[in-house]
Amino acid sequence: MRYVLIYGVMAGAIVIAVIVASIAIETLNHLQSQWFGYLVMLAALSLIFVGVKRYRDVECGGVVGFGRALALGLGIAVVAGVVYVIGWEGYLATTDGNFMEGYAAAMLADMRASGASAAEIAATQAQMAEAIATYDSPPQRFLITFSEIFPVGLLVALVSAAVLRNPRVLPARAERPGSLPSSDESSSSPNPIEP
C-alpha cells in the first residue's frame, strides 16, 4: 500500500502540475496540447515501472509474479488518476471554470481557419455544445477526467508487470565491494576494534 500511495501521488502530481503549467503558458493549440498531455502522462506514469521494480527488489527479494506486479501497477494508476482528478477540479475551481467553452471555441476557430465547410462546423458546434453540457455535471466530469489518465496507467502497468516478472530484467543491485554496509549488517557484525 505504501508503494501505491507514494508512486501514485508522485505520478498524479507531476501530470497535473505540468498540464496546468502548459495551459497557463498557452503555447500549444488544442491538438498539440492533447498530444503533449498524453506524453506527460506516459512519462509521469513510468513511475509505475519504478514502483513495481522497487517493490520487487526490496519487498519480494527480486522476484514478483505477474498478478502481484499488475495489481501494484493498477493501484498506482488509480491513485495517480485520483490525484489528477482532484488537481484538475482544483484548477477549475481557481480559474473561471470554462475550460470546455474555451476548448470548443479554439476547436471551431481552427476548423474555420482550415476551411471546413459550414455543415462540418455546425455539426462540430452541436457536438461541442453537448460535450459542454456533459462536462458541467461534476460526476460526469470526474469520470471523463479519470478516463483521460487511467488507460495510460493501465498500459504502463501491463507492460511493467510483463517485463518485471522476469527477475533477470534489471535485477536488484548487489552491494559493491568497498561500499558501506546496510544498517542491518552493521548492527549484527562484530566490532573489529573490540578484542
NUZA-564102 format. One record per atom (N, C-alpha, C): atom name; z, y, x; residue in three letters; residue number from 1. Coordinates in pm, 1 decimal. Layout:
<atoms>
a,zz,yy,xx,r,k
CA,Z,Y,X,ALA,NUM
...
</atoms>
This chain:
<atoms>
a,zz,yy,xx,r,k
N,0.0,-119.5,82.4,MET,1
CA,0.0,0.0,0.0,MET,1
C,0.0,125.7,86.8,MET,1
N,67.6,117.3,198.7,ARG,2
CA,74.1,232.2,288.7,ARG,2
C,-65.1,268.5,340.6,ARG,2
N,-142.8,168.4,376.0,TYR,3
CA,-278.3,192.9,426.5,TYR,3
C,-366.6,253.3,317.1,TYR,3
N,-350.9,204.1,195.5,VAL,4
CA,-428.3,255.6,82.5,VAL,4
C,-400.7,404.3,63.6,VAL,4
N,-274.7,440.9,64.4,LEU,5
CA,-238.8,581.7,42.7,LEU,5
C,-281.4,670.2,160.0,LEU,5
N,-250.7,627.9,280.4,ILE,6
CA,-281.8,711.5,397.3,ILE,6
C,-431.3,736.1,409.4,ILE,6
N,-509.2,628.4,412.0,TYR,7
CA,-653.0,643.2,433.8,TYR,7
C,-725.2,697.0,309.8,TYR,7
N,-675.7,663.4,191.7,GLY,8
CA,-735.0,716.7,69.1,GLY,8
C,-714.9,866.2,55.1,GLY,8
N,-594.5,912.0,80.9,VAL,9
CA,-566.8,1056.1,72.1,VAL,9
C,-647.0,1131.8,178.0,VAL,9
N,-652.2,1078.4,298.6,MET,10
CA,-730.4,1146.0,403.4,MET,10
C,-877.9,1154.9,364.8,MET,10
N,-936.1,1045.4,317.4,ALA,11
CA,-1078.5,1045.1,281.5,ALA,11
C,-1106.0,1141.4,166.5,ALA,11
N,-1025.3,1134.8,61.3,GLY,12
CA,-1045.7,1223.4,-53.3,GLY,12
C,-1029.0,1369.9,-17.4,GLY,12
N,-929.2,1399.3,64.9,ALA,13
CA,-905.3,1538.3,105.7,ALA,13
C,-1020.4,1592.7,190.2,ALA,13
N,-1071.9,1509.8,279.3,ILE,14
CA,-1185.5,1553.4,362.4,ILE,14
C,-1306.3,1582.8,274.0,ILE,14
N,-1335.8,1493.8,180.2,VAL,15
CA,-1452.4,1512.0,94.0,VAL,15
C,-1440.6,1640.7,13.5,VAL,15
N,-1329.3,1659.7,-55.1,ILE,16
CA,-1317.8,1777.1,-141.9,ILE,16
C,-1314.2,1904.9,-59.8,ILE,16
N,-1249.2,1902.3,55.8,ALA,17
CA,-1243.5,2023.8,139.1,ALA,17
C,-1382.2,2065.0,186.7,ALA,17
N,-1460.7,1969.4,234.8,VAL,18
CA,-1593.6,2002.4,286.4,VAL,18
C,-1687.0,2044.3,173.1,VAL,18
N,-1680.6,1975.9,59.7,ILE,19
CA,-1769.0,2010.6,-51.1,ILE,19
C,-1735.3,2148.5,-107.3,ILE,19
N,-1608.2,2177.1,-126.4,VAL,20
CA,-1569.5,2309.9,-177.4,VAL,20
C,-1608.4,2417.7,-76.8,VAL,20
N,-1591.1,2391.0,51.5,ALA,21
CA,-1631.5,2488.9,153.3,ALA,21
C,-1782.3,2512.5,148.6,ALA,21
N,-1860.4,2407.2,129.4,SER,22
CA,-2006.2,2424.8,123.3,SER,22
C,-2047.4,2502.8,-1.1,SER,22
N,-1975.8,2485.2,-110.2,ILE,23
CA,-2004.4,2563.0,-231.9,ILE,23
C,-1969.4,2709.4,-208.0,ILE,23
N,-1857.5,2732.6,-142.1,ALA,24
CA,-1814.9,2870.5,-115.3,ALA,24
C,-1913.0,2943.2,-23.8,ALA,24
N,-1971.0,2870.8,70.7,ILE,25
CA,-2066.1,2931.0,163.9,ILE,25
C,-2200.5,2958.2,96.1,ILE,25
N,-2235.4,2876.9,-2.9,GLU,26
CA,-2358.4,2892.6,-81.6,GLU,26
C,-2485.4,2894.1,2.8,GLU,26
N,-2496.6,2802.5,95.6,THR,27
CA,-2616.8,2797.6,178.8,THR,27
C,-2716.6,2691.7,132.7,THR,27
N,-2675.1,2602.5,42.0,LEU,28
CA,-2760.6,2492.1,1.1,LEU,28
C,-2803.9,2509.3,-144.4,LEU,28
N,-2928.7,2468.9,-175.1,ASN,29
CA,-2968.4,2466.3,-315.8,ASN,29
C,-2910.9,2340.1,-380.0,ASN,29
N,-2932.3,2322.1,-510.7,HIS,30
CA,-2865.5,2211.5,-579.5,HIS,30
C,-2908.6,2074.7,-529.2,HIS,30
N,-3034.0,2055.7,-493.7,LEU,31
CA,-3079.0,1926.4,-442.7,LEU,31
C,-3020.6,1899.8,-303.7,LEU,31
N,-3024.1,2001.1,-217.8,GLN,32
CA,-2965.7,1985.4,-84.0,GLN,32
C,-2815.9,1960.4,-93.5,GLN,32
N,-2748.6,2027.7,-187.4,SER,33
CA,-2603.7,2010.7,-198.2,SER,33
C,-2568.3,1869.7,-245.1,SER,33
N,-2653.0,1809.3,-328.6,GLN,34
CA,-2627.3,1671.0,-370.0,GLN,34
C,-2636.4,1576.8,-250.9,GLN,34
N,-2743.2,1589.6,-172.5,TRP,35
CA,-2758.3,1504.4,-54.3,TRP,35
C,-2645.1,1528.9,44.3,TRP,35
N,-2612.1,1655.3,65.5,PHE,36
CA,-2503.1,1688.7,157.3,PHE,36
C,-2371.3,1629.9,107.6,PHE,36
N,-2347.4,1640.9,-23.0,GLY,37
CA,-2223.4,1587.5,-80.5,GLY,37
C,-2210.6,1437.5,-59.4,GLY,37
N,-2318.1,1364.2,-83.6,TYR,38
CA,-2311.8,1218.9,-64.6,TYR,38
C,-2302.3,1180.6,82.7,TYR,38
N,-2361.3,1259.7,168.8,LEU,39
CA,-2347.5,1235.6,312.3,LEU,39
C,-2202.8,1257.4,356.1,LEU,39
N,-2140.2,1363.0,305.2,VAL,40
CA,-1998.8,1388.9,335.5,VAL,40
C,-1912.2,1275.2,283.0,VAL,40
N,-1941.6,1229.7,161.6,MET,41
CA,-1864.8,1118.2,104.8,MET,41
C,-1876.6,993.6,191.5,MET,41
N,-1996.8,962.8,234.3,LEU,42
CA,-2017.7,844.8,318.2,LEU,42
C,-1942.0,858.1,450.1,LEU,42
N,-1949.3,975.3,511.5,ALA,43
CA,-1879.1,996.3,638.8,ALA,43
C,-1727.7,986.2,620.5,ALA,43
N,-1674.4,1052.9,519.1,ALA,44
CA,-1529.0,1051.3,498.1,ALA,44
C,-1480.6,913.7,454.5,ALA,44
N,-1559.3,846.1,372.3,LEU,45
CA,-1518.8,713.8,326.1,LEU,45
C,-1535.1,606.3,433.5,LEU,45
N,-1587.9,643.8,548.6,SER,46
CA,-1586.0,550.0,660.7,SER,46
C,-1441.5,523.2,703.5,SER,46
N,-1348.5,605.7,654.8,LEU,47
CA,-1206.7,578.3,678.2,LEU,47
C,-1164.1,448.3,611.0,LEU,47
N,-1240.6,400.4,513.6,ILE,48
CA,-1212.8,268.6,456.1,ILE,48
C,-1226.7,163.0,564.9,ILE,48
N,-1334.2,171.4,641.8,PHE,49
CA,-1355.2,76.9,751.6,PHE,49
C,-1240.1,86.1,851.4,PHE,49
N,-1203.4,208.3,886.6,VAL,50
CA,-1094.8,229.6,983.2,VAL,50
C,-963.2,173.0,928.9,VAL,50
N,-935.4,199.2,801.9,GLY,51
CA,-811.5,149.5,741.9,GLY,51
C,-806.2,-1.8,734.6,GLY,51
N,-917.2,-64.2,696.2,VAL,52
CA,-921.8,-210.6,687.7,VAL,52
C,-909.0,-271.6,826.9,VAL,52
N,-975.1,-212.7,924.4,LYS,53
CA,-964.9,-264.1,1061.1,LYS,53
C,-822.4,-251.9,1113.1,LYS,53
N,-761.6,-137.7,1089.3,ARG,54
CA,-623.5,-116.0,1135.2,ARG,54
C,-530.2,-217.2,1067.8,ARG,54
N,-548.5,-237.9,939.0,TYR,55
CA,-467.5,-336.0,866.3,TYR,55
C,-488.2,-475.5,923.7,TYR,55
N,-614.2,-512.0,946.5,ARG,56
CA,-645.9,-643.9,1002.8,ARG,56
C,-578.0,-662.6,1137.9,ARG,56
N,-588.0,-561.1,1224.5,ASP,57
CA,-537.5,-574.4,1360.9,ASP,57
C,-385.6,-565.8,1369.5,ASP,57
N,-324.8,-477.5,1290.6,VAL,58
CA,-179.9,-455.0,1301.7,VAL,58
C,-100.0,-548.7,1212.3,VAL,58
N,-140.6,-562.1,1087.0,GLU,59
CA,-61.0,-638.2,991.4,GLU,59
C,-98.9,-785.1,982.7,GLU,59
N,-221.6,-818.1,1017.0,CYS,60
CA,-270.7,-955.7,996.1,CYS,60
C,-301.2,-1028.9,1126.2,CYS,60
N,-261.2,-976.4,1238.1,GLY,61
CA,-283.0,-1044.4,1364.1,GLY,61
C,-429.1,-1056.1,1404.2,GLY,61
N,-512.8,-967.1,1356.0,GLY,62
CA,-653.6,-967.6,1394.6,GLY,62
C,-745.0,-1049.0,1305.9,GLY,62
N,-690.4,-1106.3,1197.2,VAL,63
CA,-771.6,-1187.7,1106.9,VAL,63
C,-741.6,-1147.2,963.1,VAL,63
N,-847.0,-1121.4,885.9,VAL,64
CA,-829.3,-1089.0,744.4,VAL,64
C,-944.7,-1151.7,667.1,VAL,64
N,-912.9,-1202.6,549.2,GLY,65
CA,-1015.1,-1261.5,463.7,GLY,65
C,-1094.8,-1154.6,390.1,GLY,65
N,-1210.3,-1195.7,338.8,PHE,66
CA,-1296.9,-1101.9,267.4,PHE,66
C,-1226.8,-1041.5,146.3,PHE,66
N,-1159.1,-1125.2,67.8,GLY,67
CA,-1093.2,-1077.4,-54.3,GLY,67
C,-986.0,-975.1,-27.3,GLY,67
N,-902.3,-1003.2,69.2,ARG,68
CA,-794.3,-909.7,102.4,ARG,68
C,-851.9,-780.0,158.7,ARG,68
N,-952.3,-789.7,245.0,ALA,69
CA,-1015.0,-670.1,301.9,ALA,69
C,-1083.6,-587.4,192.7,ALA,69
N,-1150.2,-656.7,98.9,LEU,70
CA,-1216.8,-586.5,-10.7,LEU,70
C,-1114.8,-517.5,-100.9,LEU,70
N,-1006.0,-586.9,-132.1,ALA,71
CA,-902.2,-526.4,-216.7,ALA,71
C,-844.9,-401.0,-151.0,ALA,71
N,-818.5,-408.4,-21.4,LEU,72
CA,-766.8,-291.5,50.2,LEU,72
C,-870.0,-178.6,49.7,LEU,72
N,-995.2,-210.7,75.8,GLY,73
CA,-1100.6,-109.5,75.4,GLY,73
C,-1118.5,-45.7,-61.0,GLY,73
N,-1112.1,-126.1,-167.1,LEU,74
CA,-1123.3,-71.0,-302.2,LEU,74
C,-1004.3,17.9,-336.1,LEU,74
N,-886.7,-22.7,-290.3,GLY,75
CA,-767.8,61.2,-312.0,GLY,75
C,-783.5,196.6,-245.8,GLY,75
N,-832.7,196.5,-123.1,ILE,76
CA,-856.0,322.2,-52.2,ILE,76
C,-959.7,405.9,-127.1,ILE,76
N,-1065.5,341.4,-176.4,ALA,77
CA,-1171.1,412.1,-250.6,ALA,77
C,-1116.4,473.3,-379.7,ALA,77
N,-1030.3,401.5,-449.0,VAL,78
CA,-971.6,453.9,-573.1,VAL,78
C,-883.5,574.6,-543.5,VAL,78
N,-798.3,563.4,-443.0,VAL,79
CA,-711.0,676.7,-407.7,VAL,79
C,-795.2,796.2,-364.3,VAL,79
N,-898.7,772.5,-284.1,ALA,80
CA,-987.3,881.6,-242.7,ALA,80
C,-1053.0,945.7,-364.5,ALA,80
N,-1093.8,864.3,-460.7,GLY,81
CA,-1154.5,916.3,-582.8,GLY,81
C,-1058.1,1001.1,-663.9,GLY,81
N,-934.2,955.8,-674.3,VAL,82
CA,-833.2,1032.0,-749.4,VAL,82
C,-804.6,1165.1,-679.4,VAL,82
N,-791.6,1162.7,-548.0,VAL,83
CA,-769.1,1286.7,-473.3,VAL,83
C,-887.3,1381.3,-491.3,VAL,83
N,-1008.1,1326.6,-488.6,TYR,84
CA,-1128.9,1406.5,-508.3,TYR,84
C,-1129.6,1470.4,-647.2,TYR,84
N,-1095.4,1393.2,-749.8,VAL,85
CA,-1091.6,1445.6,-887.2,VAL,85
C,-986.8,1555.8,-898.3,VAL,85
N,-868.8,1532.3,-844.3,ILE,86
CA,-762.4,1633.7,-850.2,ILE,86
C,-805.6,1760.3,-776.8,ILE,86
N,-866.5,1742.6,-660.6,GLY,87
CA,-914.9,1858.3,-584.7,GLY,87
C,-1023.4,1934.2,-659.2,GLY,87
N,-1115.1,1861.4,-723.9,TRP,88
CA,-1222.9,1925.8,-798.7,TRP,88
C,-1166.8,2001.9,-918.6,TRP,88
N,-1070.7,1941.8,-987.6,GLU,89
CA,-1008.2,2011.0,-1100.1,GLU,89
C,-933.9,2136.0,-1051.9,GLU,89
N,-870.5,2126.8,-935.5,GLY,90
CA,-806.4,2245.0,-877.3,GLY,90
C,-907.1,2353.9,-845.3,GLY,90
N,-1021.6,2312.8,-792.3,TYR,91
CA,-1127.4,2409.6,-762.3,TYR,91
C,-1175.4,2476.8,-890.3,TYR,91
N,-1200.3,2397.7,-994.7,LEU,92
CA,-1246.9,2455.8,-1121.1,LEU,92
C,-1142.3,2549.1,-1182.2,LEU,92
N,-1015.3,2513.2,-1168.1,ALA,93
CA,-908.2,2595.8,-1225.0,ALA,93
C,-892.7,2728.4,-1151.3,ALA,93
N,-921.7,2729.6,-1021.5,THR,94
CA,-903.4,2852.4,-943.2,THR,94
C,-1029.1,2938.2,-936.9,THR,94
N,-1139.6,2887.5,-990.7,THR,95
CA,-1262.6,2966.9,-997.7,THR,95
C,-1290.4,2994.4,-1144.3,THR,95
N,-1404.2,3047.9,-1173.5,ASP,96
CA,-1435.6,3079.4,-1312.5,ASP,96
C,-1462.8,2955.5,-1397.7,ASP,96
N,-1471.3,2837.9,-1337.4,GLY,97
CA,-1485.0,2713.4,-1411.2,GLY,97
C,-1621.1,2689.1,-1471.8,GLY,97
N,-1721.0,2767.7,-1436.3,ASN,98
CA,-1853.6,2747.9,-1495.2,ASN,98
C,-1950.2,2685.0,-1394.2,ASN,98
N,-1903.4,2584.4,-1324.5,PHE,99
CA,-1987.2,2516.3,-1225.6,PHE,99
C,-2114.3,2462.0,-1289.2,PHE,99
N,-2100.7,2392.9,-1401.5,MET,100
CA,-2218.7,2331.4,-1464.2,MET,100
C,-2318.5,2435.4,-1512.7,MET,100
N,-2269.2,2548.6,-1562.9,GLU,101
CA,-2360.1,2653.7,-1607.1,GLU,101
C,-2441.0,2707.2,-1488.5,GLU,101
N,-2374.2,2729.6,-1376.9,GLY,102
CA,-2443.2,2776.0,-1256.3,GLY,102
C,-2540.1,2672.2,-1202.6,GLY,102
N,-2499.1,2546.3,-1208.0,TYR,103
CA,-2584.8,2436.9,-1163.4,TYR,103
C,-2710.5,2430.1,-1249.4,TYR,103
N,-2692.0,2439.1,-1382.1,ALA,104
CA,-2806.4,2434.0,-1473.9,ALA,104
C,-2899.6,2552.4,-1450.9,ALA,104
N,-2843.5,2671.4,-1433.3,ALA,105
CA,-2926.3,2790.6,-1410.0,ALA,105
C,-3006.9,2776.9,-1281.2,ALA,105
N,-2943.2,2723.8,-1176.5,ALA,106
CA,-3013.5,2705.7,-1048.7,ALA,106
C,-3124.3,2601.3,-1062.2,ALA,106
N,-3097.8,2495.8,-1134.8,MET,107
CA,-3198.3,2391.4,-1153.1,MET,107
C,-3319.4,2445.9,-1231.2,MET,107
N,-3292.9,2520.9,-1336.3,LEU,108
CA,-3402.1,2578.0,-1415.8,LEU,108
C,-3480.3,2681.2,-1335.8,LEU,108
N,-3410.5,2761.1,-1254.4,ALA,109
CA,-3479.1,2859.6,-1169.9,ALA,109
C,-3570.2,2789.2,-1068.8,ALA,109
N,-3523.4,2678.5,-1011.8,ASP,110
CA,-3606.7,2601.5,-918.6,ASP,110
C,-3729.8,2544.7,-988.3,ASP,110
N,-3710.5,2499.6,-1111.5,MET,111
CA,-3824.3,2445.3,-1186.8,MET,111
C,-3927.5,2554.5,-1215.3,MET,111
N,-3878.9,2672.8,-1253.5,ARG,112
CA,-3971.6,2784.0,-1280.0,ARG,112
C,-4045.8,2824.1,-1152.3,ARG,112
N,-3972.5,2828.3,-1041.1,ALA,113
CA,-4033.2,2867.6,-913.6,ALA,113
C,-4136.5,2765.3,-866.4,ALA,113
N,-4114.9,2638.9,-899.2,SER,114
CA,-4209.5,2535.8,-856.1,SER,114
C,-4327.3,2521.9,-952.1,SER,114
N,-4327.5,2600.2,-1059.3,GLY,115
CA,-4441.4,2599.6,-1150.6,GLY,115
C,-4437.1,2492.1,-1256.5,GLY,115
N,-4318.8,2448.1,-1296.7,ALA,116
CA,-4307.3,2346.5,-1401.7,ALA,116
C,-4357.4,2404.0,-1534.1,ALA,116
N,-4404.3,2316.5,-1619.2,SER,117
CA,-4456.2,2360.8,-1748.8,SER,117
C,-4341.5,2404.2,-1839.4,SER,117
N,-4376.1,2481.6,-1942.1,ALA,118
CA,-4275.5,2529.8,-2036.7,ALA,118
C,-4209.2,2412.9,-2109.1,ALA,118
N,-4285.4,2307.5,-2137.6,ALA,119
CA,-4229.4,2189.5,-2205.3,ALA,119
C,-4127.5,2118.6,-2115.9,ALA,119
N,-4159.3,2104.3,-1987.3,GLU,120
CA,-4064.8,2040.9,-1892.9,GLU,120
C,-3937.6,2123.6,-1880.8,GLU,120
N,-3953.7,2253.2,-1872.2,ILE,121
CA,-3837.2,2341.9,-1860.0,ILE,121
C,-3751.6,2333.5,-1985.9,ILE,121
N,-3816.4,2334.3,-2103.2,ALA,122
CA,-3742.2,2325.4,-2229.5,ALA,122
C,-3667.0,2192.5,-2239.4,ALA,122
N,-3731.1,2083.2,-2198.3,ALA,123
CA,-3665.3,1952.1,-2202.8,ALA,123
C,-3545.1,1948.5,-2108.7,ALA,123
N,-3563.0,2002.5,-1989.2,THR,124
CA,-3452.5,2005.9,-1893.7,THR,124
C,-3341.2,2096.9,-1944.0,THR,124
N,-3376.6,2207.7,-2005.8,GLN,125
CA,-3277.0,2300.2,-2059.8,GLN,125
C,-3193.4,2231.0,-2168.2,GLN,125
N,-3257.6,2151.8,-2253.4,ALA,126
CA,-3185.0,2077.8,-2356.9,ALA,126
C,-3092.0,1973.4,-2294.4,ALA,126
N,-3141.3,1904.0,-2191.6,GLN,127
CA,-3056.8,1805.5,-2121.8,GLN,127
C,-2937.2,1872.9,-2056.7,GLN,127
N,-2960.2,1988.0,-1995.2,MET,128
CA,-2851.8,2058.8,-1927.1,MET,128
C,-2750.0,2112.4,-2027.4,MET,128
N,-2794.9,2156.4,-2146.3,ALA,129
CA,-2701.6,2203.1,-2249.5,ALA,129
C,-2610.4,2088.7,-2293.2,ALA,129
N,-2667.8,1969.5,-2306.1,GLU,130
CA,-2588.9,1851.1,-2341.6,GLU,130
C,-2490.9,1816.0,-2228.4,GLU,130
N,-2536.3,1825.1,-2103.5,ALA,131
CA,-2450.7,1796.0,-1988.5,ALA,131
C,-2334.5,1895.2,-1980.3,ALA,131
N,-2362.1,2021.8,-2009.0,ILE,132
CA,-2256.6,2124.3,-2006.3,ILE,132
C,-2151.7,2094.5,-2112.7,ILE,132
N,-2195.7,2056.5,-2232.5,ALA,133
CA,-2102.1,2023.0,-2340.1,ALA,133
C,-2017.0,1902.2,-2301.7,ALA,133
N,-2078.0,1802.0,-2240.8,THR,134
CA,-2003.8,1683.9,-2195.7,THR,134
C,-1903.3,1721.5,-2088.0,THR,134
N,-1944.3,1805.9,-1996.5,TYR,135
CA,-1859.9,1844.5,-1883.2,TYR,135
C,-1741.0,1930.2,-1926.1,TYR,135
N,-1749.6,1993.3,-2042.6,ASP,136
CA,-1639.0,2074.6,-2092.6,ASP,136
C,-1521.4,1990.3,-2139.8,ASP,136
N,-1542.4,1861.9,-2163.4,SER,137
CA,-1435.3,1771.9,-2204.6,SER,137
C,-1364.7,1717.9,-2080.0,SER,137
N,-1234.9,1751.1,-2058.7,PRO,138
CA,-1166.2,1706.4,-1935.8,PRO,138
C,-1170.8,1555.6,-1909.6,PRO,138
N,-1145.0,1467.7,-2009.0,PRO,139
CA,-1152.7,1324.3,-1977.6,PRO,139
C,-1291.7,1282.0,-1929.8,PRO,139
N,-1394.9,1334.9,-1993.2,GLN,140
CA,-1529.9,1300.0,-1950.3,GLN,140
C,-1560.4,1359.4,-1813.3,GLN,140
N,-1511.8,1479.1,-1786.6,ARG,141
CA,-1532.8,1541.4,-1655.5,ARG,141
C,-1462.1,1460.5,-1546.4,ARG,141
N,-1340.9,1410.4,-1576.5,PHE,142
CA,-1269.8,1326.3,-1479.1,PHE,142
C,-1353.0,1203.4,-1445.5,PHE,142
N,-1406.6,1137.6,-1549.7,LEU,143
CA,-1486.6,1017.2,-1527.0,LEU,143
C,-1615.2,1048.4,-1450.4,LEU,143
N,-1678.8,1158.5,-1484.9,ILE,144
CA,-1801.0,1198.0,-1414.7,ILE,144
C,-1771.5,1223.3,-1267.9,ILE,144
N,-1664.8,1298.6,-1242.4,THR,145
CA,-1628.9,1333.0,-1104.2,THR,145
C,-1591.3,1207.6,-1025.5,THR,145
N,-1511.9,1119.3,-1087.0,PHE,146
CA,-1473.0,995.5,-1019.8,PHE,146
C,-1595.0,908.0,-992.0,PHE,146
N,-1689.4,906.5,-1086.2,SER,147
CA,-1807.9,821.2,-1068.4,SER,147
C,-1903.7,876.4,-962.7,SER,147
N,-1883.5,998.2,-918.5,GLU,148
CA,-1964.4,1050.2,-807.9,GLU,148
C,-1924.4,985.1,-675.8,GLU,148
N,-1794.8,966.0,-655.2,ILE,149
CA,-1745.3,920.5,-524.9,ILE,149
C,-1721.0,768.9,-520.9,ILE,149
N,-1678.0,708.4,-631.6,PHE,150
CA,-1637.1,568.2,-625.1,PHE,150
C,-1748.5,471.5,-585.7,PHE,150
N,-1872.7,486.6,-633.8,PRO,151
CA,-1976.4,392.6,-589.1,PRO,151
C,-1998.8,394.9,-437.7,PRO,151
N,-1983.5,510.7,-377.0,VAL,152
CA,-1996.4,519.0,-230.7,VAL,152
C,-1881.2,441.8,-166.6,VAL,152
N,-1760.6,460.0,-219.6,GLY,153
CA,-1644.6,386.9,-168.7,GLY,153
C,-1658.1,237.3,-188.3,GLY,153
N,-1713.6,195.8,-302.2,LEU,154
CA,-1736.3,53.9,-327.7,LEU,154
C,-1831.5,-5.5,-224.5,LEU,154
N,-1938.8,65.9,-196.8,LEU,155
CA,-2035.5,19.9,-96.8,LEU,155
C,-1970.7,7.2,41.0,LEU,155
N,-1895.7,108.6,81.1,VAL,156
CA,-1829.8,105.5,212.1,VAL,156
C,-1725.2,-5.9,216.1,VAL,156
N,-1653.8,-27.5,106.7,ALA,157
CA,-1553.3,-134.8,101.6,ALA,157
C,-1619.0,-272.1,115.2,ALA,157
N,-1731.0,-292.2,47.4,LEU,158
CA,-1802.3,-420.0,57.2,LEU,158
C,-1851.0,-445.5,199.5,LEU,158
N,-1912.2,-345.1,259.5,VAL,159
CA,-1962.4,-360.6,397.1,VAL,159
C,-1845.9,-383.5,493.6,VAL,159
N,-1738.6,-307.2,477.5,SER,160
CA,-1621.8,-321.2,565.5,SER,160
C,-1562.5,-460.6,555.3,SER,160
N,-1545.5,-510.1,432.2,ALA,161
CA,-1488.3,-644.1,413.5,ALA,161
C,-1578.9,-751.2,472.5,ALA,161
N,-1709.0,-736.3,453.2,ALA,162
CA,-1803.0,-835.3,505.7,ALA,162
C,-1803.0,-836.6,658.1,ALA,162
N,-1796.8,-721.1,718.4,VAL,163
CA,-1802.1,-711.6,865.2,VAL,163
C,-1668.1,-750.5,927.4,VAL,163
N,-1558.7,-699.2,872.7,LEU,164
CA,-1428.2,-716.9,937.6,LEU,164
C,-1361.5,-851.2,908.0,LEU,164
N,-1419.3,-932.5,819.8,ARG,165
CA,-1363.2,-1066.7,800.1,ARG,165
C,-1386.8,-1153.0,923.3,ARG,165
N,-1482.9,-1112.5,1005.6,ASN,166
CA,-1510.9,-1182.8,1131.0,ASN,166
C,-1419.9,-1124.3,1239.2,ASN,166
N,-1323.8,-1201.8,1290.0,PRO,167
CA,-1230.0,-1147.4,1388.6,PRO,167
C,-1294.9,-1112.2,1522.3,PRO,167
N,-1417.3,-1159.0,1546.8,ARG,168
CA,-1485.0,-1126.5,1672.8,ARG,168
C,-1549.6,-988.5,1669.1,ARG,168
N,-1562.6,-932.0,1549.5,VAL,169
CA,-1619.5,-797.6,1537.0,VAL,169
C,-1508.2,-696.1,1561.9,VAL,169
N,-1526.0,-616.0,1663.9,LEU,170
CA,-1426.6,-514.7,1702.2,LEU,170
C,-1286.0,-574.2,1705.2,LEU,170
N,-1262.4,-672.4,1792.7,PRO,171
CA,-1130.1,-735.7,1796.5,PRO,171
C,-1023.4,-635.6,1838.6,PRO,171
N,-899.3,-669.8,1803.0,ALA,172
CA,-786.8,-585.1,1841.8,ALA,172
C,-781.5,-576.9,1993.9,ALA,172
N,-749.7,-461.6,2043.3,ARG,173
CA,-745.7,-441.8,2188.5,ARG,173
C,-617.2,-499.7,2245.2,ARG,173
N,-631.8,-578.5,2348.6,ALA,174
CA,-514.9,-630.3,2419.5,ALA,174
C,-463.2,-520.2,2510.4,ALA,174
N,-334.0,-528.5,2543.2,GLU,175
CA,-278.3,-427.8,2633.6,GLU,175
C,-342.2,-441.5,2770.0,GLU,175
N,-375.1,-329.7,2826.7,ARG,176
CA,-437.1,-328.5,2958.9,ARG,176
C,-329.8,-343.9,3066.5,ARG,176
N,-366.1,-408.3,3176.2,PRO,177
CA,-269.6,-419.8,3285.2,PRO,177
C,-231.1,-280.6,3333.6,PRO,177
N,-103.2,-262.4,3355.3,GLY,178
CA,-54.1,-134.5,3405.6,GLY,178
C,-19.6,-36.5,3295.5,GLY,178
N,-46.8,-73.0,3168.1,SER,179
CA,-10.9,17.6,3059.3,SER,179
C,135.8,-0.5,3026.0,SER,179
N,192.3,96.7,2960.9,LEU,180
CA,332.9,88.9,2923.5,LEU,180
C,349.1,-15.9,2815.3,LEU,180
N,455.2,-95.6,2822.6,PRO,181
CA,476.0,-197.7,2719.5,PRO,181
C,513.5,-131.8,2587.4,PRO,181
N,487.7,-204.5,2478.5,SER,182
CA,527.1,-152.1,2347.5,SER,182
C,678.6,-152.6,2336.9,SER,182
N,733.4,-86.6,2238.2,SER,183
CA,877.9,-74.5,2223.9,SER,183
C,942.7,-210.7,2201.7,SER,183
N,873.6,-304.1,2135.7,ASP,184
CA,929.2,-437.7,2113.5,ASP,184
C,946.9,-511.7,2246.2,ASP,184
N,847.1,-500.1,2334.3,GLU,185
CA,854.1,-569.9,2461.8,GLU,185
C,958.0,-507.3,2553.8,GLU,185
N,968.3,-375.3,2551.2,SER,186
CA,1059.9,-309.0,2643.5,SER,186
C,1205.3,-336.8,2608.0,SER,186
N,1234.5,-358.2,2478.2,SER,187
CA,1373.4,-385.1,2441.1,SER,187
C,1413.5,-527.6,2471.7,SER,187
N,1317.2,-621.2,2475.3,SER,188
CA,1351.3,-761.1,2499.7,SER,188
C,1339.0,-800.6,2645.8,SER,188
N,1272.0,-720.5,2726.7,SER,189
CA,1256.0,-758.4,2866.8,SER,189
C,1379.2,-717.0,2945.2,SER,189
N,1416.2,-798.1,3043.1,PRO,190
CA,1535.4,-764.9,3123.1,PRO,190
C,1507.8,-643.2,3212.5,PRO,190
N,1613.0,-571.0,3240.1,ASN,191
CA,1603.8,-455.0,3326.2,ASN,191
C,1590.8,-503.5,3470.2,ASN,191
N,1480.7,-465.5,3540.0,PRO,192
CA,1462.1,-515.5,3676.6,PRO,192
C,1563.8,-458.0,3774.6,PRO,192
N,1635.7,-356.6,3737.9,ILE,193
CA,1733.1,-295.0,3829.6,ILE,193
C,1864.2,-370.6,3823.8,ILE,193
N,1899.4,-426.8,3707.8,GLU,194
CA,2027.1,-498.0,3695.9,GLU,194
C,2022.4,-627.1,3777.7,GLU,194
N,2135.1,-665.8,3838.0,PRO,195
CA,2139.7,-789.6,3918.6,PRO,195
C,2130.8,-914.2,3837.4,PRO,195
</atoms>
